[in-house]
Amino acid sequence: MTAPTIGFIGAGNMASSLIGGMLQQGMQPERILASDHSAEQADKLAAELNIRTCTDNAKLATECDVLVLAVKPQVMQAVCRALPGERKPGQLIISIAAGISSASLGQWLGDGVAIVRCMPNTPSLRRQGVSGLFANAAVTAEQKRQAEDILNAVGISLWLEEESQIDAVTAVSGSGPAYFFYMMEAMIAAGEQLGLPRATAERLTLYTALGAADMAVHSDVDAAELRRRVSSPGGTTEQAINSFANDDLPQIVARAMQAAAARAAEMSRELA
């Protein structure tokens, strides 16, 4: 089967990361195109990644088997409505914009369009991302594989059974990096309060987070069991965990994530 031609509308950080990941995995540069309203940004991407770029979204859309919409949610409707109605037969649309439903995309792009919505996260910029994917009824098994290949170039991807679950993905992994950064901020500040130089507290915190995540990813037990194994009875870790529990950390986290999911659903309604 001939490799698909993949086009990106929007040449920002996420598009650049996805393209770079695909190239590292062996995708031929001539099979990738990108457009951006900024000629400077398009030229920069062409020079960095040796791909074809332009500033004409409509022209790009007619040449690609897979079209990745990598623009801000606020301009998505205008971008979609400006695309030509006649595009490549069987074209797959992949949207990485938060808050834009497949129904809205279908309304703006035309009935029967194969659409995959995805919610990547910022670690994708380091090729350590995780993305939730949802396919509408028009998407074929081969197109699902194509979407997986693109998103897996910057991490891993997981398919969702219902589009409404995208809001939960947003709350867990889309916004999730910020939760961990916030925890890191707090630990660094607390380390300073305990007498450590800031640089030392920062390095200890960041590498502890990195090591803990690596252990959790590669462990054959869940996070709760890993926590228990570190928390010796009567020890220092147990005292810290008890303090978290007394302040009701699980409910603090649950309320925060519910607020994020509610805002994601609200954005979908606003941007429809």
C-alpha positions as CSV (number, residue, x, y, z in Angstrom):
1,M,0.0,0.0,0.0
2,T,1.3,3.5,-0.9
3,A,2.2,5.5,2.2
4,P,-0.3,8.3,2.7
5,T,0.4,11.9,2.2
6,I,-0.1,13.8,5.5
7,G,-0.8,17.5,5.6
8,F,-0.7,19.8,8.7
9,I,-2.7,23.0,8.8
10,G,-0.9,25.0,11.5
11,A,2.9,24.8,11.9
12,G,3.2,25.4,15.6
13,N,4.9,23.4,18.4
14,M,2.6,20.4,18.3
15,A,2.6,20.0,14.6
16,S,6.4,20.4,14.6
17,S,6.7,17.7,17.2
18,L,4.4,15.3,15.4
19,I,6.2,15.8,12.1
20,G,9.6,15.4,13.8
21,G,8.5,12.1,15.4
22,M,7.2,10.7,12.1
23,L,10.4,11.6,10.4
24,Q,12.4,9.8,13.1
25,Q,10.3,6.7,12.6
26,G,11.1,6.6,8.9
27,M,8.4,8.6,7.2
28,Q,9.7,10.1,4.0
29,P,9.8,13.9,4.1
30,E,8.2,14.2,0.7
31,R,5.1,12.6,2.1
32,I,4.6,15.4,4.6
33,L,3.3,18.9,3.9
34,A,2.4,21.8,6.2
35,S,0.8,25.2,5.9
36,D,0.7,28.2,8.1
37,H,-0.8,31.7,7.8
38,S,2.7,33.0,8.7
39,A,5.2,32.6,5.8
40,E,8.0,33.0,8.3
41,Q,6.8,30.1,10.4
42,A,6.2,27.9,7.3
43,D,9.7,28.7,6.0
44,K,11.2,27.9,9.4
45,L,9.6,24.5,9.6
46,A,10.7,23.7,6.0
47,A,14.3,24.6,6.9
48,E,14.3,22.6,10.2
49,L,12.6,19.4,8.9
50,N,13.2,19.4,5.2
51,I,9.5,19.2,4.3
52,R,7.3,21.1,1.9
53,T,5.4,24.0,3.3
54,C,3.1,26.8,2.1
55,T,0.6,29.4,3.2
56,D,-2.3,28.1,1.2
57,N,-4.5,25.8,3.3
58,A,-6.9,25.1,0.5
59,K,-4.2,23.9,-1.9
60,L,-2.7,21.7,0.8
61,A,-6.1,20.2,1.6
62,T,-6.5,18.9,-1.9
63,E,-3.2,17.0,-1.9
64,C,-3.4,15.1,1.3
65,D,-4.8,11.7,2.3
66,V,-4.7,12.7,6.0
67,L,-5.2,16.3,7.1
68,V,-4.2,17.2,10.6
69,L,-5.9,20.3,11.9
70,A,-3.4,21.8,14.3
71,V,-4.8,25.3,14.8
72,K,-6.2,27.1,17.9
73,P,-9.8,26.2,18.7
74,Q,-10.9,29.8,18.4
75,V,-10.0,29.9,14.6
76,M,-11.0,26.3,13.8
77,Q,-14.4,27.1,12.3
78,A,-13.0,29.8,10.0
79,V,-10.2,27.5,8.9
80,C,-12.6,24.6,8.2
81,R,-15.1,26.7,6.3
82,A,-12.4,28.1,4.1
83,L,-11.3,24.7,2.9
84,P,-12.6,23.5,-0.5
85,G,-15.5,21.1,-0.5
86,E,-13.8,18.9,-3.0
87,R,-10.8,17.2,-1.4
88,K,-9.1,13.9,-1.8
89,P,-11.6,11.0,-1.8
90,G,-11.5,9.1,1.5
91,Q,-9.5,11.8,3.3
92,L,-9.1,11.5,7.0
93,I,-9.3,14.6,9.2
94,I,-7.5,14.6,12.5
95,S,-8.2,17.4,14.9
96,I,-5.9,18.1,17.9
97,A,-7.9,21.2,19.0
98,A,-9.5,21.1,22.4
99,G,-13.2,21.6,22.7
100,I,-14.2,21.1,19.1
101,S,-16.6,18.2,18.7
102,S,-16.7,15.9,15.7
103,A,-20.2,17.1,15.0
104,S,-19.1,20.7,14.7
105,L,-16.2,19.6,12.5
106,G,-18.6,17.7,10.3
107,Q,-20.9,20.6,10.0
108,W,-18.1,22.9,8.9
109,L,-16.3,20.4,6.6
110,G,-19.3,18.5,5.1
111,D,-21.3,15.4,5.8
112,G,-19.7,12.0,5.9
113,V,-16.2,13.2,6.6
114,A,-14.0,10.7,8.4
115,I,-12.9,12.5,11.6
116,V,-10.6,11.5,14.5
117,R,-10.5,13.8,17.5
118,C,-7.5,13.6,19.7
119,M,-6.3,15.2,22.9
120,P,-2.5,15.1,23.1
121,N,-0.5,16.7,25.9
122,T,2.5,18.8,26.2
123,P,5.0,16.0,26.9
124,S,4.4,15.2,23.3
125,L,6.9,17.9,22.6
126,R,9.5,15.6,24.2
127,R,8.0,12.5,22.5
128,Q,6.8,11.4,25.9
129,G,3.1,12.2,25.3
130,V,-0.1,10.3,25.7
131,S,-3.2,11.0,23.5
132,G,-6.8,10.0,23.8
133,L,-8.4,9.3,20.4
134,F,-12.1,9.1,19.3
135,A,-13.2,8.2,15.7
136,N,-16.5,9.0,14.2
137,A,-18.6,6.4,12.3
138,A,-17.0,7.3,9.0
139,V,-13.5,6.3,10.0
140,T,-12.2,3.0,8.7
141,A,-9.9,0.5,10.4
142,E,-7.0,1.6,8.1
143,Q,-7.6,5.2,9.0
144,K,-7.6,4.4,12.7
145,R,-4.2,2.8,12.1
146,Q,-3.0,5.9,10.3
147,A,-4.1,8.1,13.2
148,E,-2.3,5.8,15.7
149,D,0.9,6.0,13.7
150,I,0.9,9.8,13.7
151,L,0.1,10.2,17.4
152,N,2.4,7.3,18.5
153,A,5.3,9.1,16.9
154,V,5.3,11.4,20.0
155,G,4.3,8.8,22.7
156,I,1.3,6.5,23.0
157,S,-2.3,6.7,22.1
158,L,-5.5,5.2,23.6
159,W,-8.9,4.8,21.8
160,L,-12.0,6.1,23.5
161,E,-15.4,4.4,23.1
162,E,-17.4,7.6,23.5
163,E,-16.6,11.2,22.4
164,S,-17.7,12.6,25.8
165,Q,-14.7,10.8,27.3
166,I,-12.5,13.3,25.6
167,D,-13.4,15.7,28.5
168,A,-12.2,13.2,31.0
169,V,-9.0,12.7,29.0
170,T,-8.5,16.5,29.0
171,A,-8.9,16.5,32.8
172,V,-6.5,13.6,33.3
173,S,-3.7,13.8,30.8
174,G,-4.4,17.0,28.8
175,S,-4.2,19.2,31.8
176,G,-2.4,16.7,33.9
177,P,1.2,17.9,33.3
178,A,0.3,21.2,35.0
179,Y,-0.8,19.3,38.1
180,F,2.6,17.6,38.4
181,F,4.4,20.9,37.7
182,Y,2.4,22.5,40.6
183,M,3.3,19.6,42.9
184,M,7.0,20.1,41.9
185,E,6.7,23.8,42.6
186,A,5.3,23.1,46.1
187,M,8.0,20.5,46.9
188,I,10.8,22.7,45.7
189,A,9.5,25.6,47.9
190,A,9.1,23.2,50.9
191,G,12.6,21.9,50.4
192,E,13.9,25.5,50.6
193,Q,11.9,26.0,53.8
194,L,13.6,22.9,55.2
195,G,17.0,24.6,54.6
196,L,18.1,23.3,51.1
197,P,19.5,25.6,48.5
198,R,16.9,26.2,45.8
199,A,19.0,24.5,43.1
200,T,19.4,21.4,45.3
201,A,15.7,21.2,46.2
202,E,14.8,21.6,42.5
203,R,17.2,18.9,41.3
204,L,16.1,16.5,44.0
205,T,12.4,17.2,43.2
206,L,12.6,16.8,39.4
207,Y,14.7,13.6,39.4
208,T,12.5,12.1,42.1
209,A,9.4,12.8,39.9
210,L,11.2,11.3,36.9
211,G,12.3,8.2,38.7
212,A,8.9,7.7,40.3
213,A,7.1,8.0,37.0
214,D,9.5,5.5,35.4
215,M,9.0,3.0,38.2
216,A,5.2,3.3,37.9
217,V,5.3,2.9,34.1
218,H,7.5,-0.2,34.3
219,S,6.1,-1.8,37.5
220,D,3.8,-4.9,37.6
221,V,1.8,-3.4,40.5
222,D,-0.3,-0.3,40.7
223,A,0.6,3.1,42.1
224,A,-1.2,2.4,45.4
225,E,1.0,-0.6,46.0
226,L,4.2,1.3,45.1
227,R,3.2,3.9,47.6
228,R,2.6,1.3,50.3
229,R,6.0,-0.2,49.6
230,V,7.7,3.1,50.3
231,S,5.6,3.9,53.4
232,S,7.2,1.9,56.2
233,P,5.1,1.8,59.3
234,G,6.1,4.5,61.7
235,G,8.5,6.0,59.2
236,T,9.0,9.4,57.6
237,T,7.0,8.7,54.4
238,E,4.0,7.4,56.4
239,Q,4.0,10.7,58.3
240,A,3.9,12.7,55.1
241,I,1.2,10.5,53.6
242,N,-0.9,10.8,56.8
243,S,-0.7,14.6,56.5
244,F,-1.9,14.4,52.9
245,A,-4.7,12.2,53.9
246,N,-5.7,14.5,56.8
247,D,-5.9,17.4,54.3
248,D,-8.1,15.1,52.1
249,L,-5.7,15.2,49.1
250,P,-7.8,12.6,47.1
251,Q,-10.8,14.8,47.2
252,I,-8.8,17.9,46.4
253,V,-7.5,16.2,43.3
254,A,-11.0,14.9,42.3
255,R,-12.6,18.3,42.6
256,A,-9.8,19.9,40.5
257,M,-10.2,17.3,37.8
258,Q,-14.0,17.6,37.8
259,A,-13.5,21.4,37.3
260,A,-11.2,20.7,34.4
261,A,-13.7,18.3,32.7
262,A,-16.6,20.6,33.3
263,R,-14.7,23.5,31.6
264,A,-13.8,21.2,28.7
265,A,-17.5,20.4,28.2
266,E,-18.3,24.1,28.5
267,M,-15.7,25.0,25.8
268,S,-17.3,22.5,23.4
269,R,-20.6,24.2,23.8
270,E,-19.1,27.7,23.4
271,L,-17.1,26.7,20.3
272,A,-19.9,24.7,18.6
